[in-house]
Amino acid sequence: MPLNIMEKIFDPYFTTKHSSIGTGIGLYMTNQIITKQFKGQILVSNIEIENNDKTLIGAEFKITLPLEDI
């Protein structure tokens, strides 16, 4: 994922698709729920993995949620 896109993906209404295909609200809402409701964090980074002798490059999303005291 290009860095200029990565910086914007959690912004409301940001999409790389045509407006008739998507609204750009999904990752924004995901971020809001994780950070506001669950007090967690969502991070995105580019990674490389090896699969069947091929190097694949793609985005990895990591979600961390705090443990509550019981």
HELIX and SHEET records of a PDB file:
HELIX    1   1 LEU A    3  MET A    6  1                                   4    
HELIX    2   2 GLY A   26  GLN A   32  1                                   7    
HELIX    3   3 ILE A   33  GLN A   37  3                                   5    
SHEET    1   A 2 GLN A  41  ASN A  51  0                                        
SHEET    2   A 2 LYS A  54  THR A  64 -1                                        
END                                                                             
